[in-house]
């Protein structure tokens, strides 16, 4: 004779799924995700400001309006800033407070600030390396004020492979020590030079060996280096993920990157944070490319749930 408790649970589960099916696919996936042994995929989607870089560079958009554009035009309520669009206000925390208020009023979450143009953290000249570290201080303070978890930096350097590794690690460690009292992480993207070599950047992470250091694996930016291998090598330190996209086929799939293969690597690493939409293509409008990337990620999340 079957266990009455197990039978009751079975009937309850069946009833829940039947009721959800009547409400549509979205409710169905939620009901199924509550079943015993079901894998729940929890990653969320954010928007990288660089996706709209031409709009900001040509001043068709006000940087203070980025949170509003992300939520109302792109359907995304978490954002990743680029410091290039706020350079004119570097040192002005009152301006950053305005940006925070915009986010708070809209219910938009700030995740990180991508920092460029502040010097090489692995500069062969130690004095310049220290200056580069200090140049990032304001962005650390701004990230703290906005409620971000990280700033994204570059591992630029000079010299041999090993010299660049050691110099980049030194600058990153110094910046981690600066950012630690603020509770802000320092994450590195594969972004040209040796940083686009996953194995090299993994070595840098091991050398830095600081709780604040991490990576921002980008699906692109690897050059000739195998992108899937590169992301897999960087995922152990990932505190963010950048879903680079350029072009989509008629089925809504990205033509340069197998997103399902890539997201399996990301999720197999145990990652459940935000995955940032970063559209850089020209075959679609900026907003269409953002929406296609967002929809593909959400579709894959549903499939993998």
N, C-alpha and C positions, 0 to 999 in steps of 0.2 A: 504494500500500500504506500502511495507517495506521501511525503511529508506535507501536512496541510499548510505550514508556513511557506514552504517553497512554492506550493501551488498558488497560494494567495499572492505572493510576490510576482509570479509569472503572469497571473491575470491582471494585476495592477500595471505591470510593464506593458502588456499587450494593449490594455485600454488606453494608457498614456500615449503610446505610439499611434494608435488608431485615431485618437482625438487630434494629435499633432498633424497627422497626415491630412486631415480634413481642413486644417488651417493653412497648409502650404509647405513648400520645401524648407523654408527657414525654420519654422517651428519643428518640422520633422527632424532636422539635423540636431536641434537642441534636445529634443526628446531622446534621440538615439544616444547622444553623448552622455546621458545619465545612466545608461545601462552598465552593468558590472563588466569590468575589463575593457571598457571603451577608452581609447586614447583621446584625450582632449588637447587640442592644439591651441595655445593661448597667445601666440604672438599678435601684436597689434600693428597698425599701419600709421606712419607719420609722413610728413611732407618736407623734403629738403628745399630750402629757399632757392638753391641754385637752379632748380627746375624752371624758375621764372626769371633767370638772371637778365635776359635781354629787356624784360619789362622794367626791372629796377635800374639797370645801367642807362636806359634811355629815358628814365624818369617818368614812365607811364604809370608806374605804381609807386606809392609812398611806402618806404620800409615799415612805417608804423602800422600800415594796413595789411601787412602780411598775414597776421593771425586771422583777420576777417576774410581775406581772400581764400586762405586754406580751408576755412570751415564752410563758407557760404558758396564758393564757386567750385571747390574741389571735394567737398564732403569729407574732410580730414580734420580731426581736432587735436592733433599733436604736431609740433613744428620743430624744425632744425634750422637755425639761423646761419647766415654767412657774414662774417665780420666786415667784408668789403663794402657792404651796403650801409654800414653804420660808422665807417671810419671818420666821417666828418664830425661825429659826436663822441669820439673816443675821449674818455676822461669825464664825460657828462653823465653821472648816474641819475640825474633828474630825468634825462631823456629816456634812460633805460626803465625808470619807474613808469613813465608814460606807456611804454611798450608792455610792461607787466600788467598795467591796468586794462589795456586793450584785451590782453589774454584772459584776465580774470573775468571781465565783463562778458566775454564770449564763451567761457568755459573751455579755453584752449590751453593745452599743456605744452610748456617749453621743455625741450629735451637736451639740446646741446647747441654750442656755437662753433661753427667751422672757422678756424683761424688761419688766414694766409697773410703773407707780406709782412711778417713780424721778425724776420731774420732767421737764419739757419740754427736750429737747436743743436746741430752737430757740426757747427762751423769749426774748421781746423784751428782758427785763432780763438784761444780760450776766452779772451776779453770779449770778443764778438759773440761767443757762445753764451756768456753770462748776460750780455745785453739782450740777446734774443729771448732768454728766459724771462728777464724783467719786462720786456715788451709785451708779454702775454698777461701781465698782472691785471690790467684793467678788464680783460675778457674773462678772467677767472672771477673777478668781483661781479661783473655783469651777469655771468652764468649763475652765481650764487643768488643774486637778487631776483633773477627771473624764475628761479626754481629748477634750473637745469641740473642734470647729473654730471655733465662733462663739457670740456672743450675738446674740439678735434684739432690736432696739430700735425705738422709735417716733420719728417725725419731727414731733412736735407743736410748734406754734409759734403766732404771732399776728401780725396785720398784713396788708398787702396780699399778693397772690400772690407778687410778687417779693421782698418783705421776708421772708416766711416761707421761701421757697426759700433765700435767702442766710443767714438765721439758722440754719436746719436744717443747712445745709452746714457752717457754722462749728462748731456743736456736734458734729456727726458727725466732722469732721476732728480735733477735740480728743480725742474718745473713741478714734478710731483710733490716735492718737499714744500715748494711755495704754495701749491694748491691744497695740500692736505688740511691745513687749519680751516679752509673754506668748505671742506667736504666735497670738493669737485675733482672728478677724475680727469686724467689726461690720456686721450685715446688717439691712436695713430692710424691713419688711412693708408692703404697702398695707393700712393699718389705720385708716381714717377721716381726715377733713379732706382737705387737699390731697394727702396720701400715697396716697389712693385714685384719684388721677389719674395714670395711667401716664406721661404726657408730663412732668408736673411732677416726679415722682420721678426720672425719667431725667435731667432737668436737674440735680437735686440731686447725683446720682451723678457727673456730669461736673464739677461744681463742686468736690466733695470731692477727687476725683482722688488717691485714696490706695489703695495695694495691699490694705489691710485692709477697705475698704468694699465692700459688696455688697447684693444684694436677696434677699428671700424672697418671690417671687411667690405670692400666694394666689389660688386659683381663684374665691373669693368676695371680699367686702370692697371691691368696686368701686362699690357703689351703682348709680347710673344710667350710670356709665362702662362702655363695652363691655369685658367681661372678657377676651375673646380678644385684643383690641387691647392691653389693659393688660398682660397676661402677655407678649405678644410684645415690648412696649416695655421690659419689665424683665428679660427673659432674658439680655441681654448682660452683666449684672452678677450673675446668679443664683449664689448659693453654697448654695442650698437651694430646694425647691419645696414648697408646702403644698397638698395635694389636699383642699380643703374639700368636704364632702358634707352633704346634708340628707335626701334621700329617694330611694328606688330603685323602679323599676317591676318587674313580674313577670319581666322578662328580666335583672334585675340591673344595669340601667343607671341612672345618676344622672339625675333628672328636670330639674334646673336647669342642669346643665352637660353639654355634649357632651364627655365625657372623651376620646374618640378624637381629636376635633379639638384639644382642649387639649394632649394628650400629643404630638401631632404637632408643635405649636408648640414644646413643650419640647425634644423630641428633635432637631428641625431646627436648634435653636440649638446643638447639640453637647453638650447636658447629659447626663451619665451618673452623677450622684450619687444621693443619696437623695430620694425623693418621700414626704413625710410625710402619713399618714392623719390627717385632722382632721374627725371627724364631729360635727355640731352639730344633728342633726335630732331630731324627736320622734315620727315615724311608726314608728320601729323602736327597739328597746332599744339602749342604748349599745354593748353588745358585738356585737349583730347588725349595727348600722350600721358599726362598725369592720371587721367581717369582710366585709361587702358591699363596702366601699370597697377594702379590701385585695385581695379576689378580683377586682374589676373592674380594678384596676391590673395585677395579675399576668396577667389574661386579655389585656389590651391589650398588655402586654410580649410575651407569646407570639405574638400576632397580628403585631406589628411586628417580630418577630425572623425 
